[in-house]
Amino acid sequence: MLKRTLEPEVMDSHEEAVTYDEMSHNAVNDLFVTDLLAAGLPAGEILDLGAGTGRIPIELSKSEAEARIVAIDLSASMLDIARINIELAGLTDQINLNRVDAKELPYDDDRFAVVMSNSIVHHIPNPEPVIREAVRVTAPGGLLFFRDLSRPATAEIVDEFVEKYAGEESAHAQQMFRDSLHAALSLDEIRDLIGGVGFPANSVTANSDRHWTWVGRKPGP
């Protein structure tokens, strides 16, 4: 199995934020929102961990006019672009941005009906505190919906994925994608982590050749 190689936890340079926002994530983002809605959204406030430049909260808000989303990221540069994107989409009343560390959430227990995240786990050297915090702030009966890259077994498969999914992007964007694949958890690793915090390991599934998804429901009272 390819050894995990960490990348910076926070992409905080303006250049990285711009490059990330310009990459073609539309299909992946649309599928995330489609699958999230298919999981069944309970009524209530939504928390997005690692919202980046805000593209997924924007797409979700377009589909769910009543959605109220708290979108957090630790990168000031990402949030600067997210703020512009949200204003251009006319969704400032639905999406509230906060610069927050997902490992230490400043929110009350059981506050959110939904906690979602796309691609935060591979940025965190030890993701367990993020998962535990996400569970803590989710209301009983609430939905936890996480998706991220799955680390390929070999460097050769990484090369294939970079060519297949980022071959038309800039050299910088291709390197960012390559680094993310190397930093991602394997399917077995994320299943072990989820099992260790009290959820069924099989609640994590492979939903593409390069992604896993965790769908969890916090036990009710």
C-alpha positions in Angstrom: 0.0 0.0 0.0 1.3 3.5 -0.9 2.5 5.3 2.3 0.5 8.3 3.4 2.4 11.6 2.7 0.9 14.6 4.5 0.3 17.9 2.8 -0.2 21.3 4.6 -3.3 21.3 6.7 -4.3 24.8 5.6 -4.1 26.0 2.0 -3.8 29.7 3.0 -1.9 31.3 0.1 -3.9 33.4 -2.3 -2.4 31.5 -5.2 -3.5 28.2 -3.9 -7.0 29.4 -3.2 -7.4 30.9 -6.6 -6.0 27.7 -8.3 -8.4 25.5 -6.3 -11.4 27.6 -7.1 -10.5 27.6 -10.8 -10.2 23.8 -11.0 -13.1 21.9 -12.5 -15.0 20.5 -9.5 -18.5 21.0 -10.9 -19.3 17.3 -11.5 -17.9 16.2 -8.1 -19.7 19.0 -6.3 -23.0 18.3 -8.0 -22.8 14.6 -7.1 -22.0 15.5 -3.5 -25.1 17.6 -3.2 -27.2 15.0 -5.1 -26.1 12.2 -2.8 -26.4 14.4 0.3 -30.0 15.2 -0.5 -30.7 11.5 -1.3 -29.5 10.6 2.2 -32.4 12.6 3.6 -31.8 16.0 5.2 -33.5 16.5 8.6 -34.9 20.0 9.2 -32.5 22.3 10.9 -29.2 24.1 10.6 -26.3 22.7 8.5 -22.6 22.9 9.3 -20.1 22.5 6.4 -16.5 21.6 7.6 -13.8 22.8 5.3 -16.0 24.7 3.0 -13.1 26.1 0.9 -14.3 28.6 -1.6 -18.0 27.9 -0.9 -19.0 26.0 -4.0 -20.8 23.2 -2.3 -22.8 25.4 0.1 -23.8 27.5 -2.9 -25.0 24.4 -4.9 -26.9 23.1 -1.8 -28.6 26.4 -1.2 -29.7 26.6 -4.8 -31.4 23.2 -4.4 -32.7 23.8 -0.9 -34.1 27.4 -0.7 -34.8 26.9 3.1 -31.3 25.7 3.9 -29.3 27.7 6.5 -25.7 26.8 6.4 -22.7 27.7 8.6 -19.7 27.2 6.4 -16.3 27.1 8.1 -12.7 26.9 7.0 -9.3 27.6 8.6 -8.0 29.3 5.4 -8.5 33.1 5.3 -7.7 33.1 1.6 -10.3 30.4 0.8 -12.9 32.3 2.8 -12.1 35.5 1.0 -13.0 33.9 -2.3 -16.0 32.1 -0.8 -17.4 35.4 0.4 -17.2 36.8 -3.2 -18.7 33.6 -4.7 -21.6 33.7 -2.2 -22.3 37.4 -2.8 -22.3 36.8 -6.6 -24.7 34.0 -6.1 -27.0 36.2 -4.0 -26.9 33.7 -1.1 -25.5 35.8 1.8 -28.8 35.3 3.8 -28.5 31.5 3.6 -24.7 31.0 4.1 -22.8 32.3 7.1 -19.0 32.0 6.8 -16.7 31.6 9.8 -12.9 31.0 10.2 -12.9 28.1 12.5 -10.6 25.1 13.2 -12.7 21.9 12.7 -10.6 20.2 15.4 -12.0 22.6 18.0 -15.5 23.7 17.1 -16.9 26.7 19.1 -20.5 25.4 18.8 -22.8 23.9 21.4 -23.4 20.2 21.6 -26.2 18.9 19.4 -26.7 22.2 17.6 -26.7 21.1 13.9 -29.2 18.8 12.1 -26.6 18.1 9.5 -22.8 18.1 9.5 -21.2 17.7 6.1 -17.7 17.8 4.7 -16.1 17.4 1.4 -12.3 16.8 1.3 -11.3 18.0 4.8 -10.1 14.6 6.1 -7.0 14.3 3.9 -5.8 17.7 5.1 -5.7 16.6 8.8 -2.7 14.7 10.1 -4.9 13.0 12.7 -8.6 13.3 11.6 -10.1 11.7 14.7 -10.6 15.0 16.6 -12.5 16.4 13.6 -14.8 13.4 13.4 -15.4 13.5 17.2 -16.2 17.2 17.1 -18.5 16.7 14.2 -20.4 14.0 16.1 -20.5 16.2 19.2 -22.2 19.2 17.5 -24.7 17.0 15.5 -28.2 16.8 17.0 -29.5 13.3 18.0 -31.0 11.8 14.9 -28.9 14.2 12.8 -27.0 13.4 9.6 -23.2 13.2 9.2 -22.2 13.2 5.6 -18.4 13.1 4.8 -16.7 12.5 1.4 -13.0 12.6 0.6 -10.4 11.1 -1.6 -9.2 7.6 -1.1 -5.5 7.0 -1.3 -4.6 4.7 -4.2 -2.6 1.6 -3.6 0.4 2.5 -5.8 2.2 5.6 -7.2 1.3 4.3 -10.7 -2.4 4.6 -9.9 -1.9 8.1 -8.6 -0.3 9.0 -12.0 -3.2 7.5 -13.8 -5.7 9.5 -11.7 -3.9 12.8 -12.2 -3.9 12.3 -16.0 -7.5 11.1 -16.1 -9.1 13.7 -13.8 -6.7 16.7 -13.9 -4.9 16.2 -17.2 -6.4 19.4 -18.6 -5.7 21.5 -15.5 -2.6 23.7 -14.9 0.7 22.1 -13.7 0.0 23.6 -10.3 -3.5 22.2 -10.1 -2.2 18.8 -11.1 0.4 18.9 -8.4 -2.2 19.9 -5.8 -4.4 16.9 -6.8 -1.4 14.6 -6.7 -0.5 15.8 -3.2 -4.0 15.3 -2.1 -4.1 11.7 -3.3 -0.9 10.9 -1.4 -2.3 12.6 1.7 -5.7 10.8 1.6 -6.7 7.9 3.9 -7.3 4.5 2.4 -10.7 3.0 2.6 -9.6 0.6 5.4 -8.1 3.5 7.4 -11.2 5.7 7.3 -13.4 2.6 8.2 -11.1 1.9 11.2 -11.4 5.6 12.3 -15.2 5.6 12.0 -15.5 2.3 13.8 -13.4 3.7 16.6 -15.8 6.6 17.2 -18.8 4.3 17.6 -20.3 4.1 14.1 -20.4 1.0 11.9 -17.3 0.7 9.8 -19.5 -0.3 6.8 -21.2 3.1 7.0 -18.2 4.2 4.9 -18.4 3.0 1.3 -16.4 3.6 -1.9 -18.5 5.7 -4.2 -16.0 6.1 -7.0 -12.6 4.9 -8.0 -11.1 7.7 -6.0 -13.6 8.7 -3.3 -15.1 7.3 -0.1 -18.3 8.5 1.6 -19.4 8.2 5.2 -23.1 8.4 5.9 -23.9 8.3 9.7 -26.9 9.0 11.9 -26.2 10.2 15.4 -28.2 8.0 17.8 -31.3 9.6 19.2 -32.2 10.1 22.9 
